[in-house]
Amino acid sequence: MDIDKLRNWKNGVIRRLATGVSGLLKGRDVDVFKARATFENSRTVRLQGADVARLKFKHAIIATGSRAKALPPSVLPPELAWDAAAALNLEQVPPRLLVVGGGYIGLELGQVYAALGSRVTVVEALDSLAPGIDPELSKPLIAALSKQFEAIHVNTSLKGGRKKGEGVEVEFDSGGKTQTAVFDRVLVSIGRRPNSDGLGLETTKARVDDKGFITVDAQRRTTDPRIFAIGDVACEPMLAHKASHEARVAVDAIAGKPSAFEPAAVPAVIYTDPEVAWCGLTEKEAVTLGLKVKVTRFPWAASGRAVAMSRTDGLTKLVFEEGTQRLLGMGIVGAHAGDLISEGVLALEMAAVAEDVASTIHPHPSTSETVMEAAEAMYGHAVHVAPAK
Ligand code: NAD
């Protein structure tokens, strides 16, 4: 692996996309100030670092995002800890990398560094990697990671770490048993917190809840009628595509158009290999809500395209409401699952029933057929799965 080439390529991609966005803003006559902004009241922000000292506004949209939660310095010396941003700098490939937190970031970046040659250990506080995700979907991913990572410790918490030579010696507690190990770097991926502090919101009528999210209504208007908030700073899930959609809702509301953030589903994707993607209700969530569900599956081993790609490590799973046969949720694990999940989101937005999906012609061969066949299974048969005797 040529890490310098890889970093240059990555930086080139970011530059190209960022330049593209700057161009789009220019083309729409948007003025951009590179400055730190704080509210002075419900009509003005003060700018630090720009030629202009303050800006008056009629409406404002706050989109300040989130930052990584850190471990207390008493648990881990901060100079040895990486957050996602530091890991994405690709400055070095630590021979031994400890990942604390087996969620989105820990698994995505842990897998990247394992591919680059790091010996990766993951420590997760709960009883499984990717907790909260349908275990049927996370299973093939965990199987892949078990081969790629040196060690996975679940139900484990970090007790402490201290500098040792160029690295860090850590202690973790696994079911009452304490283990010690030495790593070169520690990636801390234990969640993120909203960037709502230091904005001067106390000078406005906008309020922040006890988790630090700015309180917003369905139009993403804060408790100050002139100020809106979108994205990670407004509410979960902390996903970029949710933020873009909220931005459209807020802008429409400011323009006086009827608008509300009320999606049928917000898709989620873990960009590992295989990818895991889902939308709507999981089987467990539907059952918890008291719904009578029928679950159908299509294993990718029966997909011609997956066989041809040597990627049979996939599963497409649909959750339907039993009587109405309405689709409640879709989950996919497999290569490019993140591209396939949009069909599920559209089906949920259109309130599709099993027959809508099953009778929609899908291209052959494609992994998208697995969605159609899983819907066919609602009627007791999918063409490419042997029928039950
Ligand atoms: P996460 O919530 O996905 O995962 C954090 C994990 O850390 C959890 O499994 C949690 O149980 C565990 N944990 C918490 N404290 C711990 C501790 N002290 N010791 C060991 N384990 C601990 O958070 P993340 O991976 O940091 O990502 C933050 C957010 O960023 C995500 O929730 C997601 O919304 C967003 N994100 C999304 C994507 C994507 O869409 N592909 C990618 C990256 C980040």
Residues whose N, C-alpha, C, O or C-beta is under 5 A from the ligand:
A	BS01	NAD	V100 G101 G102 G103 Y104 I105 G106 V123 E124 A125 L126 P131 T156 S157 L158 S189 I190 G191 R192 P237 M238 L239 V269 I270 Y271
